[in-house]
Amino acid sequence: MWLVTTNRGDTMRARHICLGTGPANRPRLPGIPGVEQFKGHSFHTCRWDYDYTGGGPTGGLAGLADKTVAIIGTGATAVQCVPALGESAKQLYVFQRTPSSVDVRNNAETDPLWAESLEPGWQRDRQKKFGEAFLGGPIDPAFVDDGWTRLTRNLKQLVAQSEEKISGLAQIADFKTMETIRGLVDETVKDPEVAEKLKAYYNQFCKRPTFNDFYLDTFNRENVALVDVSETQGVEAITETGIIANGQEYPVDCIIYASGFEITSSYERRLGIPIFGVDEKSIYEHWDAGMRSMHGLMVSGFPNLFLCGGGFVFQLGANYAHGIDVQAGHVAYTISELSRRGIQSANVSLDAEERWIADQLETKGGGFVLGGSPDTCTPGYYNQEGTAKRYRNVRRETYSKGVGAYMKLLRAWRNDGQLDGLELK
């Protein structure tokens, strides 16, 4: 049995525990000198203050009509926020260290007749086909114009036209993909100097690709200014009244931090929960040399504990929700089967952990692996912020063979019915 306590004084007992804490649950503020001195209004994007901005998730931020606003960060979150901020604020400054890759989103209304024609199970089938297309497999007609599969399509086209090995064509395919995206900037942004600064100059998956039909056009507004801080590697300082960048102070009423979440910090800091298993051993002590698990879901010495949707799912593919769904189904099966057999305790053996680690480190047959080394990519959470220092063993959190191979492996484990790797009591 597990004993769970909360900071509210609650105490609960449970046969099984499933952690759904996710890889991105701790907001990160930038380490800018003076960040705590600002006397205006400020908030992180994950704690949006609608009492201050007015409006709601769809926009209409009328409270900013007389405000000068700064947003620090130009990643996936900022790409969503900037259009609404530019539409509502008196003045908006967008502070950019590294431009995002911004492709067209091109969403359309769902055809009601098409929706009525869908058979039960269509979501799972679509998820499977998307995962295959994204990771280099067959491309279903539904994804022939999808932004996430653009690189795969370009690569397949080059392979069909050349006898060169796929490894030699990958960079050409990536360049072709990014040139199309950079061309979209030129087509949209009227000021050539601003457009040049908004172009992503790295390989597509050095950073998380983004898709938005309004972000680039926002920089055509007279009340929106891009402040490029790439030469100084970021904002220099924050004062009581504003932001200093490139030697100039920008007085602002409000600072919005689109600085993301901690993903490269230690497991203990990210989970934030003390977890003690057999013989009162801490799970973080068990992971001292890198994450150890079986299937990324269960850990030796911590019976009946499941890790669903954590860092491990992060690189199964572009569709994070699909990876969680796959894991949740496997956890549900395991708990149901343990209960059906009257098993009180299921603990992963150390041998099973070792076998799983060996499988993770075997990349043969894998698809695209997101991220890159500090030498080839810009700093970001894919490559430990561009440093050689590792707070975690990334290779033990990923499964580069892709979601399809992962699903097949879990399915075979369930079909075998032996609950291989578990010590049962």
PAVODREN-561341 format. One record per residue: residue in one letter; x, y, z of N, C-alpha, C, O, CB in turn. Coordinates in steps of 0.1 Angstrom, whole numbers, plus 5000, padded with zeros to 4 digits. Glycine has a CB too. Example, Ala and Ser with C-alpha at 12.3 -4.5 7.8 and 13.67 -1.06 7.14 Angstrom:
A513249435078512349555078513249675078514249675085511349555090 S512849785071513749895071512950005079513450115080514149945057 
***
This chain:
M500849885000500050005000500950135000502050135006499150005012 W500450234994501150364993500450455003499250455005501150424979 L501250535010500650635019500950775012502150805009501350635033 V499950845009500050975002499651085012498551085018499150984989 T500451185013500051305022500151435013500951435004501051315034 T499351535017499451655010499751775019499851755031498051685003 N500051885013500452005022499152065028499252175035501152105013 R498052005026496752055033496451965045495351975051495652055023 G497351865048497051785059496251655056495951585065496351855070 D496051625043495351505039496251385040497451395037494751525025 T495651275043496451145043495551035036494351025040496851095057 M496050975026495350875019496150745017497350755016494850925005 R495450635016496150505013495650455000494450464997495950405024 A496550404991496150354978496950234974498150224977496250464967 R496350134968497050014963497950054951499150014951496049904959 H497450134942498250184931498350334930497350404933497650124918 I499450384925499650524924500050554909500950484904500650584934 C499450644903499850684889500150834889499250914892498650654879 L501350874885501751014885501551064871502151014861503251024889 G500751164870500451234857501051374857500351464853498951234853 T502251394862502751524865503251594852503451714852503851524874 G503551514841503951584829505351634829505951644840503051694825 P505951654818507351704817507451854819508551904821507951664804 A506351924817506452074817505452124827504352174824506152134803 N505752124840504752164850505352274860504552324868504352044859 R506552304858507152404867507552524858508552524850508452354874 P506852644859507152764851508552804854509052794865506152874854 R509152864843510552914844510553064841510053104831511452834835 L511153134850511353274848512853294843513653224847511153364861 P513053384834514453404828515353464839514953534848514353494816 G516553424839517553464848518153604845519353614842518653364850 I517253704844517653834840517953924852517053924861516653904831 P519053984853519354074865518254174867517854244857520654144863 G517754194879516754294882515354244880514354324882516954404874 V515054114877513754074874512754094885511554114883513753924870 E513354094897512454114909512254254913511454294922513054034921 Q512854354906512854494909511654564902511354674906514154554906 F511154504891510154574883508954604891508354524898509754484871 K508454734891507354784899506054784891505054824896507654914904 G506154754878504954754870504254624872504454554882505154774855 H503354584863502654454864503454354856503954384845501154464859 S503454224861504154124853503453984857502953964868505654114857 F503553894847503053754850503653664839504153704829501553754850 H503653534843504053434833502853384825501753394830504653304841 T503153344813502053314804501153204809499953194806502553274790 C501653114817500853004822500053044834499252964839501752884826 R500253174839499353224849498753354844498853464851500253254863 W498153354833497653474826496753554835495853494841496953434813 D496953684836496153764845495053834837495253954832497053864852 Y493953774835492853834828492253954836491554034830491753734825 D492353954849491954074856492654194852492054304852492154054871 Y493854184847494654294842494454324828494254434823496154274845 T494454214820494454234805492954244800492754294789495154114798 G492054194807490654184802490654074792491654004789490254314796 G489454054786489253954776489353814781489053784792490353974765 G489653714772489653574775490553504766491353564758488253514775 P490553374766491453294757491353314742492253294734491153144759 T490153374738490053404724490553544720490453584708488553384720 G490953624730491453754727490653864734490053844744491553784712 G490553984727489754094732490354144745489654174755488354054734 L491654164746492354214758492254364760493254434759493854164758 A491054404762490754554762491454624773491654744772489254574764 G491854554784492554624795493854674791494454744799492654524806 L494454634780495754674775495654794766496754834760496454554769 A494554844763494354954753495255074756495655144747492954994752 D495455104769496355224772497655174778498255254785495555314782 K498055054775499255004782500354974772500154934760498954874789 T501654994776502754954769503254824774503554814786503955064769 V503254724766503454584770504754524764505054554752502254494767 A505454444772506654374767506454224769505954184779507954424774 I506754144759506754004761508153954758508753984748505753934751 I508653874767510053824766509953674763509353594770510853844780 G510453644751510353504746509553504733508653574731509653414756 T510053414724509353404711509253254707509353214695510153474700 G508953174717508753024714507352994711506553084707509252944726 A506952874713505552824709504452904717503452934711505452684712 T504652944729503653014737503553154731502453204729503953014752 A504653224730504653364725503953374711503253464708506053424724 V504253274703503653274689502153274690501453334682504153154681 Q501553214701500153214702499653344709498553394705499653104711 C500453404717500053524725500153654717499353744718500853534737 V501253664709501653794703500453854694500253974695502853774695 P499753774686498753834678497653904686497254014683498053724669 A497253844697496153904706496754024713496054124715495653804716 L498054024717498654134724498754254714498554364718499954094730 G499254224702499454324692498154394688498054514685500054274680 E497054314688495754364685495154454696494354544693494754254682 S495554434708494954504719495854614726495254714731494554404730 A497154594727497954684734498154824727498154824715499354624737 K498454924735498755054729500155044722500255084711498855164740 Q501054974728502354944723502854814727502754774739503455054726 L503354734718503954594722505354584717505654614706503054484716 Y506254544727507654514724507754364725507454304735508654594733 V508254304714508554164714510054144715510754174705507954084702 F510554084726511954064728512353924723511953824729512454094743 Q513253924713513553794707515053764708515853844703513053794693 R515353654714516753604713516953514701517953534693517153524726 T516053424698516053334687514753324680513753304687516553194691 P514653344667513353334661512753194660513553094660513453394646 S511453184661510853054659510653024645510553114636509453054667 S510552894642510152854629508552854628507952774635510652704625 V508052944621506552964620506052934607506153004597506253114624 D505352814606504752774594503252804594502752834604504952614592 V502552784582501152814582500352704590500752594591500652814567 R499352754597498452654604497352604595497152484594497852724617 N496752704588495752664578494652574582494252484575496452594566 N494152604594492952524599491752564591491652684587492752554614 A490752474590489552504583488352444591488552364600489552444569 E487152494589486052444595485852294592486152254580484752524591 T485352214601485152074599483852054591482852114594485052004612 D483951974580482851944572481851854580482251744583483251884558 P480651894582479751814590479451684584479351584591478351894592 L479351674571479051544564480251454566480051334568478751574549 W481451504565482651424567482651374581482951254584483951504564 A482351454591482351414605481351304607481551214615482051534614 E480151314601479151214603479551074597479050974601477851254597 S480451084587480850954580481950884588482250764584481350994567 L482450934599483550874606483050754614481950764620484150974616 E483850644614483450524621484150524635485150594637483850404613 P483550454644484150444658485650394657485950304649483350344667 G486450464664487950434664488750514654489950494653488050284661 W488050614648488750694638489950774644490950804638487750784631 Q489750814657490750904663492050824664493150874661490250954677 R491950704669493150614671493850584658495050584657492750484679 D493050564648493550534635494350654629495350644623492450484625 R493750774631494350894626495650924634496650964628493351014628 Q495650904647496850924655497950834650499150874649496550894670 K497650704648498650604643499250654630500450644628497950464642 K498350694621498850724607499650854608500650874600497650744598 F499350944617500151074618501551034624502551084619499451174627 G501550954634502850914640503750844629504950874629502650814651 E503150764621503950694610504450794600505650784596503050594603 A503650894596504050984586505151084592506051114585502851074582 F504951124604505951214610507251144612508351214610505451264624 L507351024615508550954618509150884606510050794608508350854629 G508650914594509350864582508650744576509150694566510650824585 G507450704581506750594575505850634564506050744558505950524586 P504850554560503950584549503150714553502850734564502950464547 I502950794542502250914544500750904540500550894527502951034537 D499850904549498450894546498051024538498551124541497550874558 P497051004529496551124522496151244531496151354527495351094513 A495651204543495251314552496351404557496151514562494651254565 F497651364555498751434559499751484548500851514551499551354570 V499251484536500151524525500451674524501351714518499551474512 D499651754532499851894532500051944546499852064549498751974525 D500451854555500551884569501951934572502951884567500351754578 G502052044580503352104583504252024590505452034588503052234591 W503751934599504651844607505351734598506351684601503851774618 T504651704587505251604578505951664566506451584557504151514573 R506151794565506751854554508251804552508651774541506852014556 L508951794563510351754562510451604557511251574548511051764575 T509551524562509451384558509151374543509751294536508451304566 R508251454538507851444524508951484515509251424505506651534522 N509651594519510851644512511951534511512551514500511351774518 L512151474522513151364523512851254514513651194506513351324537 K511551204514511151094506511251124491511551044483509651054509 Q510951254488511051294474512451294469512751244458510451434472 L513351334477514851334474515351194472516151164463515651414484 V514951104482515350964481514850904468515650824462514850894493 A513650934464513150874452513850924439513850854429511650904450 Q514451034440515151094429516651074429517351114419514851244428 S517151014439518651004441519050864446518250804453519251114450 E520250824443520750694448521550714460522050624466521550624437 E521750844464522550874476521850824489520550814489522751024477 K522550784499522050734511521150844518521450964516523150684521 I520150794526519250884532519950984541519551104543518250804540 S521050944548521751024557522351144550522451254556522850954564 G522751124537523351234530522251334524522651444521524151184519 L521051294524519951374518519151444529518451544526519051294510 A519351404541518551454552518751614554517751684556518851384565 Q520051654553520251794555519751874543519251994545521751824556 I519751824531519151894519517651904521517152014518519551814506 A517051794526515551804528515251904539514251974537515051664532 D516051914549515752004560515952144555515152234558516751984572 F516952174547517152304541516052344532515552464533518552314533 K515552254524514452284515513152314524512452414520514152164506 T512952244534511852264543511952404549510952484549511752164554 M513052444555513252564561513252684552512752794555514552564569 E513652664539513652774530512152804526511852924524514352734517 T511352704526509852734524509252814535508552914533509052604522 I509652784547509152854559509752994560509053084563509552774572 R511053004556511653144556510953224545510853344546513153134554 G510653164534509953234523508653294527508153394523509753144511 L507953224537506653264542506853394549505953484549506053164551 V507953414556508253534563508353654553507853764555509553524571 D509153634542509253734532507953774526507653894523510253694521 E507053674524505753704518504853784527503953854523505053564514 T505053764541504153824550504553954556503754054557503953724561 V505853964560506354084568506854184558507654164549507454044578 K506254304559506554414549507954474551508554514541505554514550 D508454494563509754554565510854444563510854344571509854614580 P511654454553512654354550513654334562514054214564513454394538 E513954434570514954424581514254334592514954254598515354554586 V512954364595512254284605512154144600512254054608510854354608 A511754124587511553994582512853914583512753794587511154004567 E513953974581515253894582515453844596515953734598516453984577 K515153924606515353884620514353774624514553704634515154004629 L513253764617512153664621512453534614511653434617510853724617 K513453524606513653394599514453294608515553324613514453414586 A513953174609514653074617515753024608515552984596513652954620 Y516953024613518152994605518752854608519852824604519253094608 Y518052774616518552644621517752534615516752554608518552634636 N518152404617517352294612515952294619515852334631518152164615 Q515052234612513652244617513452194631512652264639512752174608 F514052084635513752024648514852054658514951984668513551884647 C515552164656516452214667515552274678515952274689517452324661 K514452334674513452384683512052334679511952284668513552544683 R511152354688509852304685509252394674509152514675508952314698 P508852324663508252404652506852464656506152404665508052314639 T506552574651505252634655504452664642504952664631505452764662 F503152674644502152694633501152804637500452784646501452564629 N501152914629500253024632499953104620500953134613500753104644 D498753144618498453224606498453374609498153454599497053184601 F498653414621498553564624499853614631499953744631497453584634 Y500753534635501953584642502753674634503053784638502753464647 L503153634622504053714614503453844610504053944609504453634601 D502153834606501453954602501354064613501254184610500053924597 T501454024625501354114637502454214636502354324641501454034650 F503654174630504754264630504654374619505554454617506054184627 N503554374612503154484602502454594609502154694603502354424591 R502054574622501254674629502254784634503354764637500554614641 E501754904633502555024638502855024652503855074657501855154634 N501954954660502154954675502954834680503054814692500754954681 V503554764670504354644674505754654670506054684658503654514668 A506754634679508154644675508854514680508654474691508754774682 L509654464671510554354674511854404679512554484673510754264661 V512254354691513554394697514454274696514254184705513354454711 D515354274687516254154685517354164695518154264695516754144671 V517554064704518654064714519553954712520153904721518054064728 S519753904699520553794696522053824699522753734703520353744682 E522453944696523853974697524353984711525453954714524154114690 T523454014720523754024735523253894742523353894754523154144741 Q522753794734522353674740521253694750521153614760523453594747 G520353784747519153804756519053944762519954034759519153704767 V518053974769517754094776518954124786519354024793516354104783 E519354244787520554274796520054284810520754234819521254404792 A518954354813518554384827517054434827516554474817519454484834 I516454414839515154474841515254574852515854544862514154364844 T514654694850514754794860513354814867512454734864515154934854 E513154914875511854934882510854974872509654954874512055044892 T511255024860510255084851510255024837509455054829510455234850 G511254934835511254874821512354774819512854704828511454984812 I512754764806513654654802514854724795514654814786512954554793 I516054674798517254724791517754624781517954504785518354764801 A517854654768518254564758519054644748518654754743517054494751 N520154584743521054654734521454794738521554884730520354664720 G521554814751522054944757520955044758521255154761523154994748 Q519755004755518555104755517555054765517254934766517955124741 E516955154772515855114781514555134775514255234768515955194794 Y513655034776512255044771511355054783511054944789511954914762 P510755174786509755184797508455104793507955124782509455334800 V507955024802506754944799505854944812506354964823507154804795 D504654924809503654914820503554764825503254734837502254964816 C503754674816503554534819504654444812504954464800502154484815 I505154344819506054254813505454114814504954064824507454244820 I505354044802504753914802505953814798506653834788503653894791 Y506153714807507253624805506753494798506053414803507853584819 A507153484785506753364777508053284777508553244766506353404763 S508553244789509853184790509753034793510652964797510553244801 G508552974791508352834791508452764805508152834815509352774783 F508852644805508852564817510252494819511052484809507752454816 E510552454831511752384833511652244828510852164833512052384849 I512452204818512452074813513852014814514051894813512052074798 T514852094816516252044817516752034831517951994833517152134809 S515952074841516452064855516251924860515851834853515652164864 S516651904873516651764878515251704879514351784880517351774892 Y515251574880513951504881513251554894512051574894514151354881 E514051564905513451594918512851734918511751754923514551584929 R513451824911512951964910511651964902510652034905513952064905 R511651894891510551894881509351824887508251874886510951834868 L509551704893508351644899507951714912506751724914508751494902 G508851754920508551824932507851744943507251804952507651944928 I507851614942507151534951508151434957508851354950505951454945 P508351434970509251324977508551194975507351174978509451354992 I509251094969508750964967509650854973510850854969508550934952 F509250784982510050684989509450544987508250524989510150715004 G510250444982509750314980510250214990510250245002510250274966 V510650094985511049984994512250035002513250094997511449864986 D512249995015513350035024513550185025514650235028514649965020 E512450265022512550405023513550475014514050585017512850455037 K513850405003514750464993514050564984512950544980515350354984 S514650684982514150784974514250754959515250694955514850924976 I513250784951513250754937514350834930514850794920511850784931 Y514650954936515651034929517050984932517950994924515551184935 E517250914943518450844946518650724936519750704931518450794960 H517550654933517550544923517950594909518550524902516150474923 W517550724906517750784893519050864893519250944884516550864889 D519850854903521050944904521850934891522451044887521850904915 A522050824885522850814873522050814860522550784849523650674873 G520750854861519950864849518650784852518550694860520650804837 M517550824845516250764847516350614844516850574833515250834838 R515750534853515750394851514250354853513550404861516650314862 S513850264844512450224844512250104835513250054829511450334840 M511050054835510649954825509550014817508450044823510249814832 H509650024804508750084795508450234798507450284793507350004796 G509350294806509150434809507950444819507550564821508950514797 L507450334825506250344833506350294847505750344856505250264826 M507250194850507350144863508850134867509750124859506749994864 V509150144880510450164885510750054896509950034904510750304891 S511949994895512349894904512449954918513050054920513649824900 G511849884928511949934942510750014945510650064957513150004944 F509850044936508650124938507450054932506850094923508850264931 P507049944939505949854934504649934933504350024941505749734943 N503849894923502549954921502550104918501550174919501649924933 L503650164914503850304911503950314895504750244889505050374918 F503150404889503150414875503450564871503050654878501850374868 L504350584861504650714856504050734843504550694833506250744856 C502950804842502150824830502250964824501951054831500750784831 G502850974812502851104806503951194811503851314810501551174808 G505051134816506251214820507151244809506751254797506951144831 G508451274812509351314802509651204792509951234781510651344809 F509351084795509650974786508750984773509250954762509350844793 V507551024775506651034763507051144754506651144742505151054768 F507851234759508051364752508551344738508151424729509151444759 Q509351244735509851234721509351104714510051054706511351234721 L508251054718507650944711507150994697507050914688506550874719 G506951114696506451174684505951314686505951364697505351084677 A505351374676504951514677503651524685503351624691504751584664 N502851414685501551424692501651364706501551244708500451334684 Y501851454715502051424729500851344735501051254742502451544738 A499651394731498451334737498351184732497851104740497251404732 H498851154720498751014716499650924725499250814729499251004701 G500850974728501750894737501150874750501250764756503050974738 I500450974756499850964769498650854768498550774777499251094774 D497950864757496850764755497350624755496750534761496050794742 V498450604748499050474747499450424761499250304764500350474737 Q500150514768500550474782499450444791499450354799501450584787 A498450534790497250524799496550384797496150324807496250634797 G496450344785495850214782496650104788496050004793495650204767 H497950114787498850004792498750004808498749894813500250034788 V498750124814498650124829497250064833497249984843498750274834 A496250104826494850044829494849894828494349824837493850114820 Y495449844818495549694816496249634828495849534833496249664802 T497449694831498349634841497549634855497549524861499649714842 I496949744859496249744871495049644871494849574881495749884874 S494349644860493249554859493649404860493049324867492449574846 E494749374854495249234854495749194868495549084872496349214843 L496449294875496949264888495749234897495749144906497749374893 S494749324896493549304905492849174902492449104911492549424903 R492749144889492049014885492748894891492048794895491949004870 R494048894891494848784896495048784911495648694917496148784889 G494548894918494648904932496048934937496448894948494248774939 I496848994928498249034931498249164939497749264935499049044918 Q498949164951499049274959500149374955500049494957499149234974 S501249314951502449394948503149354935503349234933503449384960 A503349454926504149424914505349524913505149644912503149454901 N506449464914507749544914508549504902508749384899508449514928 V509149604896510049574884511349524889511949574899510249704876 S511849424882513149364886514249454880514049524870513349224881 L515449454887516549534882516949484868517449564860517749524891 D516849354865517149304852516249354842516749384831517049144853 A514949374845514049424835514349574832514249614820512649414840 E514849644842515249784840516449784830516449874821515549854853 E517349704833518549704824518249664810518749724801519649604830 R517349574808516949534794516249644787516449664775516049414795 W515449724795514749834789515749944785515550014775513649894799 I516649974794517650074791518450044778518650124770518650094803 A518849914777519549864765518649884752519149924742519949724766 D517349864754516449884742516350034739516350064727515049824745 Q516250114749516250264746517450314739517350394730516050334759 L518650264743519850314737520150254723521050304716521050284746 E519350154719519450094706518550174697517350164697519049944706 T519150254688518450344679518150294666517450354658519150474678 K518650174662518450114649516950104647516150054655519049974648 G516550144635515150144631514350264636513050264634514550014637 G514950354642514250474647513950574636514550564625515050534658 G513050664639512750764629513550894633514750884637511250804629 F512951014630513651134633513851144648512951114656512851254628 V514951194653515151224667515251374668516051444662516451154672 L514351424677514251574678515451624685516151554693512951614686 G515751744682516851814689518251804682518251754671517051754703 G519251844689520551844683521651884693521251924704520651934671 S522851864689523951904698524152054699523652124690525251834693 P524852094709525052244711525852294699525752414696525852274723 D526552214692527352254680526452284668526852364660528452154677 T525352214667524552224655523252294657522552334647524352084649 C522852314669521552374671521652494681522652504688520552274677 T520652584681520552694690520152644704519652534705519452794685 P520452714714520052674728518552654730517752724725520552774738 G518252544737516852514739516752394748517752324751516052494726 Y515452354751515352234760515652104753515752004759513952234766 Y515652104740516051984732517451944735517851824734515752004717 N518352044737519752014738520352074751521452124751520552074727 Q519552074762520052114775520452264775521452304781521252024780 E519752344768520052494767521352514761522052614764519952554780 G521852424752523052444745524352424753525352474749523052584739 T524252354764525452334772525752184773524952104769525152384786 A526952164777527452024778526951964791526951844793528952014777 K526552054800526152004814524751934813523851994807526152114824 R524651814818523351744817522851724831523451664840523551614810 Y521651774833520951754846520151624846519651574856519951874849 R520051564834519351444832519951364821520551424812517751464830 N519651234820520151154809519051144799518151064800520551014814 V519151234789518051244779517851114772516651074769518351354769 R518851044769518750914761517850814769517250724763520050854758 R517850824782517050734790515650774792514850714798517750704803 E515250894786513950944787513250934774512050964773513951084792 T513950884764513350884750513250744745513850654750514050974741 Y512450724734512450604727512450634712511350654706511150514731 S513650644707513750704693513150614682513150654671515250724690 K512750494685512150404675510750454672510150414662512150264680 G510250544680508950604677507750534684507850434689508750594662 V506650604682505450564689504850434684504350354691504350674688 G505050404671504550284665505350164671504650064675504750284650 A506650174672507450064678507050044693507049934698508950084676 Y506850154699506550154714505150084716505050004725506450294720 M504150114707502850054708502949904706502349824713501850114698 K503749864696503949724692504549644704504149534707504749704680 L505549714710506249644722505349624733505249514739507449734726 L504549724737503549714748502449614745502049534754502949854751 R502049614732500949514728501449374730500749284734500549544714 A502749354726503249214727503449174741503149054745504649214720 W503749264750503949244764502549204770502449104778504449364772 R501549274766500149244771499649104766499149024773499149354768 N499849084753499448964747500148834752499548724753499648964732 D501348854757502148744763501448704776501448584779503548784765 G500948794783500148764795501048724807500448684818499248664792 Q502348724806503148674817503648784826504248754836504448594811 L503248904823503749024831505249024833505749044844502949024844 D505948994822507348974822508049094828507749214825507848954808 G509049074837509849184843509249224856509949304863509849304834 L508149174860507549214873507649104883507448984880506049244871 E508049144895508149044906506849064914506549164919509349084916 L506048954914504648954919504548894933505148784935503748884909 K503748954941503448904954501948904957501448864968504248974965 
***
